[in-house]
Amino acid sequence: MLTIMQEKIIADHILEKMSLENVFKILQDNLFPMLTDEEVEYSNQLQEFCMDLEPKIDRSKAVYELFPELGKHGYMQRINKWNDFTPYGMKKDILLGLQLSCLDCQLELGRLSSGILCANPTFHYFHEGGESSDIQKIQDDLMSGKKVGSIGITEPENGSDSVNMKTRCTKVDDGVVYNGEKVFTTNGAKADYFVVYGVYDTSNPRGSMVQSMIKREWGVETRRLKINSVPRIHIAHTILNNVKVPKEFILADDGKGYNRLFEGLVPERLGLIGSALGVSWTGLIYAIIYTNLRHQFGQPILNFQGVGFTLADLLSRLTAATSLALQAATIYDEKVLFAEKRSPAAEKWVAGVSSQAKYLCSRLSHDILYEVQQQMGGISVTDNTLVDDLCDASKIEEVVGGARNIQLFIIQNALRRYKNML
């Protein structure tokens, strides 16, 4: 574990054991039995990459200079095939997010926003028959990590109710003009490209929603928000004042933007689940290492029931949550993403379960990191370990991609359809 310490108080014999290599050893013991041989090999390669990259990370700097390192290995995203990087699929991306979080949880959140939230719409565009060398260049820029991407959905007065957005689009002869504001645009203050949603008619957002790829130089203004939990990620208030988008950069027009918005939600939520699982596993493994080696009253503190039973409970819950996420991703891959004929029943099921798992895993990451700090004690709130960094990331992950209450609202609405079966 590499971290810059203002004042070191952790014992050397404990610190040397809290290495990324040991984190991965314990993770392998818990994760690999759930995986196929191909997935184990992929994970081994990913972990080797993470251990090679770790010495290059400066945790006092923003994450974006590390994107090209991810891009060289096809690690900005692994849902869709880009160039010759294999294997790929939703399950592969969950494994990517999980294990990158062990290396650097803030890098993973930045990667997810650029590589999935911004780049995924370009893959949807081509899957639907779109043809544009400009969009292909943007996809390559984002997937290589040479450029940074962001997505603009949430607005200052429209958070959970993202459909009824106020950002207005106006058609002109050679494109569309955007006017409006977006907020909580992750990577926004550093982004080169923005996928932005707007509507032609605010009274009919579903029938008039537009999805476009917008370059910063077209007049996008960003103002960075102060969010203490993730200082290495630049989250912004984004303003579009008469930003003109050429036709070839419109990804989905005349209401099709609404379909793309919801088409992207499932892989986005599943990707966020991978990040939340990674934060959870990393924090819990640090606690397992620390409580095995830290002695108090003449014995390892793990031996005390208040510590050992708590960690045992967390391990049980996290193993179950991980199994659920991997199973949901497997079904999405087999019956939706790679299926010759998509299964509507599977699509509906995964859409629902992605909300359930997003709620469960992000809430669990918060619970785990809180309890980990209680079991490890004062050392965990200092810069002598990465636990406090993980705790801060867990707070952000619980609200990114739909906060707890909106996920429960979606799940509650799904329950109402059972009335029709009675």
Long-range contacts (C-beta under 8 A, 24 or more apart in sequence): 1-385, 1-386, 2-54, 2-55, 2-57, 2-59, 3-59, 3-383, 3-384, 3-385, 3-386, 4-59, 4-60, 4-383, 5-382, 5-383, 5-384, 6-383, 7-382, 8-384, 9-379, 9-382, 9-384, 10-379, 10-382, 10-384, 10-385, 11-294, 13-293, 14-289, 14-290, 14-293, 14-294, 15-384, 17-289, 17-293, 18-286, 18-289, 18-290, 18-385, 20-50, 20-51, 20-54, 20-102, 20-103, 21-51, 22-285, 22-289, 23-102, 23-282, 23-285, 23-286, 23-289, 24-50, 24-51, 24-99, 24-102, 26-285, 26-288, 26-289, 27-99, 27-102, 27-281, 27-285, 30-281, 30-315, 30-319, 30-322, 31-98, 31-281, 31-322, 34-322, 34-323, 34-326, 35-95, 35-326, 38-87, 39-87, 39-91, 39-92, 39-95, 42-87, 42-92, 42-95, 43-95, 43-99, 46-75, 46-95, 46-96, 46-99, 46-100, 47-99, 49-73, 49-75, 50-99, 50-100, 50-102, 50-103, 53-103, 54-103, 57-103, 57-104, 57-107, 59-104, 59-232, 59-389, 61-232, 62-190, 62-232, 62-233, 62-234, 63-104, 63-106, 63-107, 63-110, 63-111, 63-232, 63-233, 64-110, 64-148, 64-187, 64-190, 64-234, 66-104, 66-107, 66-145, 67-110, 67-111, 67-114, 67-145, 67-146, 67-148, 68-144, 68-145, 68-146, 69-145, 70-100, 70-107, 70-111, 70-115, 70-145, 71-143, 71-144, 71-145, 71-146, 72-144, 72-145, 74-143, 75-100, 75-111, 76-111, 76-114, 76-115, 76-119, 76-142, 76-143, 76-144, 76-145, 77-115, 77-116, 77-119, 77-120, 77-143, 79-116, 79-120, 79-123, 79-267, 79-271, 79-337, 80-120, 80-123, 82-139, 82-143, 83-143, 89-329, 89-333, 89-337, 89-338, 90-267, 90-270, 90-329, 90-332, 90-333, 90-337, 91-326, 91-329, 91-330, 91-332, 91-333, 93-267, 93-270, 93-271, 93-274, 93-329, 94-270, 94-271, 94-273, 94-274, 94-277, 94-325, 94-326, 94-329, 95-274, 96-274, 97-271, 97-272, 97-273, 97-274, 97-275, 97-277, 97-278, 98-274, 98-275, 98-277, 98-278, 98-281, 98-322, 99-278, 100-278, 101-274, 101-275, 101-277, 101-278, 101-279, 101-281, 101-282, 101-393, 102-278, 102-281, 102-282, 105-275, 105-278, 105-279, 105-282, 105-386, 105-389, 105-390, 105-393, 106-230, 106-232, 106-233, 106-389, 106-393, 107-232, 108-275, 108-278, 109-186, 109-230, 109-233, 109-275, 109-393, 109-396, 109-397, 109-400, 110-148, 110-186, 110-187, 110-232, 110-233, 112-271, 112-272, 112-275, 113-149, 113-150, 113-151, 113-186, 113-187, 114-142, 114-145, 114-148, 114-149, 114-150, 114-187, 114-191, 115-142, 115-143, 115-149, 116-267, 116-268, 116-271, 117-149, 117-150, 117-151, 117-186, 117-195, 117-264, 117-268, 118-142, 118-149, 118-150, 118-151, 118-187, 118-191, 118-193, 118-194, 118-195, 119-143, 119-149, 120-264, 120-267, 120-268, 121-195, 121-211, 121-213, 121-251, 121-252, 121-260, 121-264, 122-213, 122-251, 124-251, 124-252, 124-260, 124-263, 124-264, 125-251, 125-252, 128-252, 130-251, 132-248, 132-249, 134-248, 134-249, 135-213, 135-248, 135-249, 135-251, 138-193, 138-213, 141-192, 141-193, 142-193, 147-192, 147-193, 148-187, 148-190, 148-191, 148-192, 148-193, 149-187, 149-191, 149-192, 149-193, 149-194, 149-195, 150-185, 150-186, 150-187, 150-188, 150-191, 150-193, 150-194, 150-195, 150-236, 150-238, 151-185, 151-186, 151-194, 151-195, 151-196, 152-182, 152-185, 152-188, 152-194, 152-195, 152-196, 152-197, 152-238, 152-240, 153-182, 153-197, 153-261, 154-182, 154-183, 154-184, 154-185, 155-180, 155-181, 155-182, 155-183, 156-181, 156-183, 156-237, 160-402, 160-403, 160-405, 160-406, 160-409, 162-261, 163-205, 163-206, 163-209, 163-258, 163-261, 164-202, 164-205, 165-197, 165-198, 165-199, 165-202, 165-205, 165-209, 166-202, 167-196, 167-197, 167-198, 167-199, 167-240, 168-198, 168-199, 168-200, 168-202, 169-198, 169-199, 169-200, 169-208, 169-210, 170-200, 171-200, 172-244, 174-246, 174-247, 175-244, 175-245, 175-246, 175-247, 175-249, 175-250, 176-210, 176-212, 176-244, 176-245, 176-247, 176-250, 176-253, 177-242, 177-243, 177-244, 177-245, 178-212, 178-214, 178-240, 178-242, 178-243, 178-244, 178-245, 179-240, 179-241, 179-242, 179-243, 180-240, 181-237, 181-238, 181-239, 181-240, 182-237, 182-238, 182-240, 183-225, 183-236, 183-237, 183-238, 184-225, 184-235, 185-222, 185-235, 185-236, 185-237, 185-238, 186-233, 186-235, 186-400, 187-233, 187-234, 187-235, 187-236, 188-222, 188-224, 188-234, 188-235, 188-236, 188-237, 188-238, 189-222, 189-223, 189-224, 189-234, 189-235, 189-236, 190-234, 191-216, 191-222, 191-236, 192-216, 194-220, 194-238, 195-251, 196-238, 196-240, 197-257, 197-261, 198-240, 198-257, 199-257, 200-254, 205-258, 206-255, 206-258, 207-255, 207-258, 208-254, 208-255, 209-252, 209-255, 209-256, 209-257, 209-258, 209-261, 210-250, 210-252, 210-253, 210-254, 210-257, 211-250, 211-251, 211-252, 211-256, 211-257, 211-260, 211-261, 212-245, 212-249, 212-250, 212-251, 213-245, 213-249, 213-251, 214-240, 214-243, 214-245, 214-249, 215-249, 218-243, 218-244, 218-245, 219-243, 219-244, 227-396, 228-392, 229-392, 229-393, 229-395, 229-396, 230-392, 230-393, 230-396, 265-351, 265-354, 266-332, 266-347, 266-350, 266-351, 266-354, 267-332, 268-401, 269-354, 269-355, 269-357, 269-358, 269-401, 269-402, 270-325, 270-328, 270-329, 270-332, 270-354, 270-357, 272-358, 272-362, 272-397, 272-400, 272-401, 273-325, 273-354, 273-357, 273-358, 273-361, 273-362, 274-325, 275-397, 276-358, 276-361, 276-362, 276-364, 276-365, 276-394, 276-397, 276-398, 277-318, 277-321, 277-322, 277-325, 277-361, 277-365, 279-365, 279-369, 279-390, 279-393, 279-394, 279-397, 280-318, 280-321, 280-361, 280-364, 280-365, 280-368, 280-369, 280-394, 281-318, 281-322, 282-386, 282-390, 283-365, 283-368, 283-369, 283-372, 283-387, 283-390, 283-391, 283-394, 284-311, 284-314, 284-315, 284-318, 284-368, 284-372, 286-372, 286-376, 286-380, 286-385, 286-386, 286-387, 286-390, 287-311, 287-372, 287-375, 287-376, 287-387, 290-376, 290-379, 290-380, 290-385, 291-375, 291-376, 294-376, 301-375, 307-375, 310-371, 310-374, 310-375, 311-371, 311-375, 314-367, 314-368, 314-371, 314-372, 317-364, 317-367, 317-368, 318-364, 318-368, 321-357, 321-360, 321-361, 321-364, 324-353, 324-357, 324-360, 325-357, 325-361, 328-353, 328-354, 328-357, 352-410, 352-411, 352-414, 355-402, 355-407, 355-410, 355-411, 356-407, 356-411, 358-401, 358-402, 358-407, 359-404, 359-407, 359-408, 359-411, 362-394, 362-397, 362-398, 362-404, 363-398, 363-404, 365-394, 365-397, 365-398, 366-394, 366-395, 366-398, 368-394, 369-394
